[in-house]
Every structure is written in C-alpha cells, then in structure tokens.
Amino acid sequence: MSQPLKLGVLGSGSGSNMQAILDAIDSGELHAEIVLVLSDNPEGYILERARKAGIVAEVIDCGGYKTKFPEEKQAAVAAQLKEAGVELVCLAGFMRLVKQPMLDVFPERILNIHPSLLPAYPGLMAWKQAVDDGAQESGCTVHYVDAGMDTGPIIKQAKVPVLADDTADSLHQRIQVEEHKLYPEVVAAIGQKLRQ
C-alpha cells in the first residue's frame, strides 16, 4: 500500500469540510492523513476539531489585517506546510485570498471548495446570492486555486436544486451535505493521480 497522501488544511470557521475529510480517512474511503491545520481565526472551531483528532493545529497571525493575507505570511505558511511534508493543501472555508508565494510552492496542489456552481456566485455567501437571484439550482464546486477569487480551474461540481420555499440558510445546509461528499471524493481522486 502506498503512503497516505499528506494533507494540510487551511480554514477560518467551524471546519465541517475538514471533518468530512477526516471522516472519509477514518472510514477508509480516503487514503490520506491530515498533518497540519492552520487557521487565521484563533476562535475558529476548526482548530478545536483538529486538536481533538490529534492533529497539529496553529493560528496564522495576519498582523491585524481583516481580510488581507500578507505575502510574508504566505511565504511562512508555505514553508510550514512544506516542512510538515504536505503534498496537497485543502482550503476549507478559508476567508483570505491565496496568492504567490503559496501558489509557487504548491503549483496545482491547492484546492478550494466553494458553495456555488462556479463561475456563478463567486465570493461570500454564495448561497444567499443564489436565493436572492431567484436561481433554479445551486451546488458546490471543488477547484484548483489560482490568484483570483474562486476563478481557478474547476475539478468537479455537485448540483442542488433551489426550492421555492428555500431561505439562504436552508439552501446552505443542503449545499453543505453535498460539499461533505464531494470534497473527500475529489481529494481521493487527486491522491490516486499523484501516487501514479
């Protein structure tokens, strides 16, 4: 059996997508190991989830910037991920734009999951954008990260119908169910490719 794929996860919130990846690892569906979890939010529950699972979890200090991810910080994070042996970086609700130098260190090795059928509704609260817009369907997208906001090459999508009585919250909950299936599935497929 080949070595498990070493994953690094960056998140800002509750970490439910990281949990879905962990669950897929535990059930044997995903031959991988999360070796490092980093969050720009010291209060992010993702850190607690990681520590409970015995994973190294640390805070990224973005120097007081609300949304900016300073370049020197990105260089430090990239070095830290490399040092931990990370082969694939998974963004799980990470609310800052990743650019160079991280993209240089992990070319086509950074994934993101976004709660819409990209290129529709990039950016924040995509589920609310879909409901406000009267969209017939929404869903989620796993894509490679590039320097833009939710603009990288699409890997796979899952569709979710927008129901007549949907609120932003109810749609978001149904999208999350699909996210939690799609993300581990894509990570597993990429892991197989990287191991060939």
Contacts in CASP RR format, 6 or more apart in sequence:
PFRMAT RR
TARGET T0000
AUTHOR 0000-0000-0000
METHOD contacts of the structure
MODEL  1
MSQPLKLGVLGSGSGSNMQAILDAIDSGELHAEIVLVLSDNPEGYILERA
RKAGIVAEVIDCGGYKTKFPEEKQAAVAAQLKEAGVELVCLAGFMRLVKQ
PMLDVFPERILNIHPSLLPAYPGLMAWKQAVDDGAQESGCTVHYVDAGMD
TGPIIKQAKVPVLADDTADSLHQRIQVEEHKLYPEVVAAIGQKLRQ
1 31 0 8 1.000
2 31 0 8 1.000
2 195 0 8 1.000
4 25 0 8 1.000
4 31 0 8 1.000
4 32 0 8 1.000
4 33 0 8 1.000
5 31 0 8 1.000
5 32 0 8 1.000
5 33 0 8 1.000
5 87 0 8 1.000
5 88 0 8 1.000
5 187 0 8 1.000
5 190 0 8 1.000
5 191 0 8 1.000
5 194 0 8 1.000
5 195 0 8 1.000
6 32 0 8 1.000
6 33 0 8 1.000
6 35 0 8 1.000
6 84 0 8 1.000
6 85 0 8 1.000
6 86 0 8 1.000
6 87 0 8 1.000
6 88 0 8 1.000
7 21 0 8 1.000
7 32 0 8 1.000
7 33 0 8 1.000
7 34 0 8 1.000
7 35 0 8 1.000
7 86 0 8 1.000
7 87 0 8 1.000
7 88 0 8 1.000
7 89 0 8 1.000
7 90 0 8 1.000
7 187 0 8 1.000
8 34 0 8 1.000
8 35 0 8 1.000
8 36 0 8 1.000
8 37 0 8 1.000
8 38 0 8 1.000
8 81 0 8 1.000
8 84 0 8 1.000
8 86 0 8 1.000
8 88 0 8 1.000
8 89 0 8 1.000
8 90 0 8 1.000
9 18 0 8 1.000
9 21 0 8 1.000
9 34 0 8 1.000
9 36 0 8 1.000
9 37 0 8 1.000
9 38 0 8 1.000
9 46 0 8 1.000
9 50 0 8 1.000
9 89 0 8 1.000
9 90 0 8 1.000
9 91 0 8 1.000
9 92 0 8 1.000
10 37 0 8 1.000
10 38 0 8 1.000
10 39 0 8 1.000
10 40 0 8 1.000
10 60 0 8 1.000
10 77 0 8 1.000
10 89 0 8 1.000
10 90 0 8 1.000
10 91 0 8 1.000
10 92 0 8 1.000
10 94 0 8 1.000
10 98 0 8 1.000
11 18 0 8 1.000
11 37 0 8 1.000
11 38 0 8 1.000
11 39 0 8 1.000
11 40 0 8 1.000
11 41 0 8 1.000
11 44 0 8 1.000
11 46 0 8 1.000
11 91 0 8 1.000
11 92 0 8 1.000
11 93 0 8 1.000
11 94 0 8 1.000
11 95 0 8 1.000
12 39 0 8 1.000
12 40 0 8 1.000
12 41 0 8 1.000
12 44 0 8 1.000
12 46 0 8 1.000
12 93 0 8 1.000
12 94 0 8 1.000
12 95 0 8 1.000
12 96 0 8 1.000
13 39 0 8 1.000
13 41 0 8 1.000
13 44 0 8 1.000
13 45 0 8 1.000
13 46 0 8 1.000
13 93 0 8 1.000
13 95 0 8 1.000
14 44 0 8 1.000
14 45 0 8 1.000
14 46 0 8 1.000
14 49 0 8 1.000
15 44 0 8 1.000
15 45 0 8 1.000
15 46 0 8 1.000
15 49 0 8 1.000
15 92 0 8 1.000
15 93 0 8 1.000
16 92 0 8 1.000
16 176 0 8 1.000
16 179 0 8 1.000
16 180 0 8 1.000
17 90 0 8 1.000
17 92 0 8 1.000
17 93 0 8 1.000
17 113 0 8 1.000
17 179 0 8 1.000
17 180 0 8 1.000
17 183 0 8 1.000
18 34 0 8 1.000
18 37 0 8 1.000
18 46 0 8 1.000
18 49 0 8 1.000
18 50 0 8 1.000
18 90 0 8 1.000
18 92 0 8 1.000
19 49 0 8 1.000
19 180 0 8 1.000
20 179 0 8 1.000
20 180 0 8 1.000
20 181 0 8 1.000
20 183 0 8 1.000
20 184 0 8 1.000
21 30 0 8 1.000
21 32 0 8 1.000
21 34 0 8 1.000
21 90 0 8 1.000
21 92 0 8 1.000
21 183 0 8 1.000
21 184 0 8 1.000
21 187 0 8 1.000
22 34 0 8 1.000
22 49 0 8 1.000
22 53 0 8 1.000
23 180 0 8 1.000
23 184 0 8 1.000
24 30 0 8 1.000
24 184 0 8 1.000
24 187 0 8 1.000
24 188 0 8 1.000
25 31 0 8 1.000
25 32 0 8 1.000
25 33 0 8 1.000
25 34 0 8 1.000
29 184 0 8 1.000
29 188 0 8 1.000
30 184 0 8 1.000
30 187 0 8 1.000
30 188 0 8 1.000
31 188 0 8 1.000
31 191 0 8 1.000
32 88 0 8 1.000
32 187 0 8 1.000
32 188 0 8 1.000
32 191 0 8 1.000
34 50 0 8 1.000
34 53 0 8 1.000
34 55 0 8 1.000
35 55 0 8 1.000
35 56 0 8 1.000
35 84 0 8 1.000
35 85 0 8 1.000
35 86 0 8 1.000
36 55 0 8 1.000
36 56 0 8 1.000
36 57 0 8 1.000
36 58 0 8 1.000
36 80 0 8 1.000
36 81 0 8 1.000
36 84 0 8 1.000
36 86 0 8 1.000
37 46 0 8 1.000
37 47 0 8 1.000
37 49 0 8 1.000
37 50 0 8 1.000
37 55 0 8 1.000
37 56 0 8 1.000
37 57 0 8 1.000
37 58 0 8 1.000
38 57 0 8 1.000
38 58 0 8 1.000
38 59 0 8 1.000
38 60 0 8 1.000
38 77 0 8 1.000
38 80 0 8 1.000
38 81 0 8 1.000
39 46 0 8 1.000
39 47 0 8 1.000
39 57 0 8 1.000
39 58 0 8 1.000
39 59 0 8 1.000
39 60 0 8 1.000
40 59 0 8 1.000
40 60 0 8 1.000
40 62 0 8 1.000
40 69 0 8 1.000
40 94 0 8 1.000
40 95 0 8 1.000
40 96 0 8 1.000
41 59 0 8 1.000
41 95 0 8 1.000
42 59 0 8 1.000
46 57 0 8 1.000
46 92 0 8 1.000
47 57 0 8 1.000
47 58 0 8 1.000
47 59 0 8 1.000
50 56 0 8 1.000
50 57 0 8 1.000
51 57 0 8 1.000
56 84 0 8 1.000
58 80 0 8 1.000
60 73 0 8 1.000
60 77 0 8 1.000
61 73 0 8 1.000
62 68 0 8 1.000
62 69 0 8 1.000
62 70 0 8 1.000
62 73 0 8 1.000
62 96 0 8 1.000
63 70 0 8 1.000
63 73 0 8 1.000
67 95 0 8 1.000
67 96 0 8 1.000
68 96 0 8 1.000
69 96 0 8 1.000
69 97 0 8 1.000
69 98 0 8 1.000
69 99 0 8 1.000
71 99 0 8 1.000
71 100 0 8 1.000
71 101 0 8 1.000
74 98 0 8 1.000
74 99 0 8 1.000
74 100 0 8 1.000
74 101 0 8 1.000
74 102 0 8 1.000
75 101 0 8 1.000
75 102 0 8 1.000
77 102 0 8 1.000
78 101 0 8 1.000
78 102 0 8 1.000
78 104 0 8 1.000
78 105 0 8 1.000
78 106 0 8 1.000
79 105 0 8 1.000
81 89 0 8 1.000
81 105 0 8 1.000
81 106 0 8 1.000
82 105 0 8 1.000
86 106 0 8 1.000
87 109 0 8 1.000
87 194 0 8 1.000
88 106 0 8 1.000
88 109 0 8 1.000
88 110 0 8 1.000
88 111 0 8 1.000
88 187 0 8 1.000
88 190 0 8 1.000
88 191 0 8 1.000
88 194 0 8 1.000
89 102 0 8 1.000
89 106 0 8 1.000
89 109 0 8 1.000
89 110 0 8 1.000
89 111 0 8 1.000
90 111 0 8 1.000
90 112 0 8 1.000
90 113 0 8 1.000
90 183 0 8 1.000
90 187 0 8 1.000
91 98 0 8 1.000
91 110 0 8 1.000
91 111 0 8 1.000
91 112 0 8 1.000
91 113 0 8 1.000
91 145 0 8 1.000
92 113 0 8 1.000
92 183 0 8 1.000
93 113 0 8 1.000
94 112 0 8 1.000
97 147 0 8 1.000
97 148 0 8 1.000
97 149 0 8 1.000
98 110 0 8 1.000
98 145 0 8 1.000
98 147 0 8 1.000
99 147 0 8 1.000
99 148 0 8 1.000
100 147 0 8 1.000
102 110 0 8 1.000
103 110 0 8 1.000
103 145 0 8 1.000
103 146 0 8 1.000
103 147 0 8 1.000
108 144 0 8 1.000
110 144 0 8 1.000
110 145 0 8 1.000
111 142 0 8 1.000
111 143 0 8 1.000
111 144 0 8 1.000
111 145 0 8 1.000
111 155 0 8 1.000
111 183 0 8 1.000
111 186 0 8 1.000
111 187 0 8 1.000
111 190 0 8 1.000
112 142 0 8 1.000
112 143 0 8 1.000
112 144 0 8 1.000
112 145 0 8 1.000
112 150 0 8 1.000
113 140 0 8 1.000
113 141 0 8 1.000
113 142 0 8 1.000
113 179 0 8 1.000
113 182 0 8 1.000
113 183 0 8 1.000
114 122 0 8 1.000
114 123 0 8 1.000
114 126 0 8 1.000
114 140 0 8 1.000
114 141 0 8 1.000
114 142 0 8 1.000
114 143 0 8 1.000
114 150 0 8 1.000
115 126 0 8 1.000
115 127 0 8 1.000
115 138 0 8 1.000
115 139 0 8 1.000
115 140 0 8 1.000
115 172 0 8 1.000
115 175 0 8 1.000
115 176 0 8 1.000
115 179 0 8 1.000
116 122 0 8 1.000
116 126 0 8 1.000
116 127 0 8 1.000
116 129 0 8 1.000
116 130 0 8 1.000
116 138 0 8 1.000
116 139 0 8 1.000
116 140 0 8 1.000
116 141 0 8 1.000
117 137 0 8 1.000
117 138 0 8 1.000
117 139 0 8 1.000
117 140 0 8 1.000
117 141 0 8 1.000
117 157 0 8 1.000
117 159 0 8 1.000
118 141 0 8 1.000
118 143 0 8 1.000
118 150 0 8 1.000
118 154 0 8 1.000
118 157 0 8 1.000
119 150 0 8 1.000
119 151 0 8 1.000
120 130 0 8 1.000
120 135 0 8 1.000
120 138 0 8 1.000
121 129 0 8 1.000
121 130 0 8 1.000
121 133 0 8 1.000
121 135 0 8 1.000
121 138 0 8 1.000
122 149 0 8 1.000
122 150 0 8 1.000
122 151 0 8 1.000
123 149 0 8 1.000
123 150 0 8 1.000
125 168 0 8 1.000
126 138 0 8 1.000
127 138 0 8 1.000
127 168 0 8 1.000
127 171 0 8 1.000
127 172 0 8 1.000
127 175 0 8 1.000
128 168 0 8 1.000
128 172 0 8 1.000
130 138 0 8 1.000
130 162 0 8 1.000
130 171 0 8 1.000
131 162 0 8 1.000
131 166 0 8 1.000
131 167 0 8 1.000
131 168 0 8 1.000
131 171 0 8 1.000
132 168 0 8 1.000
134 162 0 8 1.000
135 162 0 8 1.000
136 161 0 8 1.000
136 162 0 8 1.000
137 159 0 8 1.000
137 160 0 8 1.000
137 161 0 8 1.000
137 162 0 8 1.000
138 159 0 8 1.000
138 160 0 8 1.000
138 162 0 8 1.000
138 171 0 8 1.000
138 175 0 8 1.000
139 157 0 8 1.000
139 158 0 8 1.000
139 159 0 8 1.000
139 160 0 8 1.000
139 175 0 8 1.000
139 178 0 8 1.000
140 157 0 8 1.000
140 158 0 8 1.000
140 160 0 8 1.000
140 175 0 8 1.000
140 178 0 8 1.000
140 179 0 8 1.000
140 182 0 8 1.000
141 150 0 8 1.000
141 154 0 8 1.000
141 155 0 8 1.000
141 156 0 8 1.000
141 157 0 8 1.000
142 154 0 8 1.000
142 155 0 8 1.000
142 156 0 8 1.000
142 157 0 8 1.000
142 182 0 8 1.000
142 183 0 8 1.000
142 186 0 8 1.000
143 150 0 8 1.000
143 152 0 8 1.000
143 153 0 8 1.000
143 154 0 8 1.000
143 155 0 8 1.000
144 152 0 8 1.000
144 153 0 8 1.000
144 155 0 8 1.000
145 152 0 8 1.000
146 152 0 8 1.000
146 153 0 8 1.000
155 186 0 8 1.000
155 190 0 8 1.000
156 182 0 8 1.000
156 185 0 8 1.000
156 186 0 8 1.000
157 182 0 8 1.000
158 178 0 8 1.000
158 179 0 8 1.000
158 181 0 8 1.000
158 182 0 8 1.000
159 178 0 8 1.000
160 171 0 8 1.000
160 174 0 8 1.000
160 175 0 8 1.000
160 178 0 8 1.000
162 171 0 8 1.000
163 170 0 8 1.000
163 171 0 8 1.000
END
